[in-house]
Amino acid sequence: RLARLNLVWCNTPTYETYATETSYESNLLVNSGAITVHGAMVVLDSLTPNGKTAFWLLADHQRRSEEDEHYKGLRYSEYLGMCQHKFAAHDDARLRTLMTEFTDHKLLAVRKIDGAEFLHIPASSAVLAGIIEAMQERYGFE
């Protein structure tokens, strides 16, 4: 079937430097090192429903814990239990895969405190609220 397509490859270099070619592009995810609502939603749009659910659980927990001045983040073992309960990740390996995706896109930060992993979304309260609102509107989370 592919032989019938008759595709043509055209190499069209601009001979400009990489910096010049990409100078008009803005990074969708971060603006001055901070997460943006738009950037987070671009990443979340590309995830499976389980990935969205896993992120929602973390975001919702962080929002509910914002007023606690001693909040370190969500303990990994607790997060795994929450994700298993909501069928977002059935085991450690699946959750670690989702966490890698979040970390790669700077949507998740992991801290080790006394040998335990604590997870949090490195965003301001306003941005976190915007992400949660956008997820409620777009995906129907409550």
Disulfide bonds with the S-S distance in Angstrom:
none
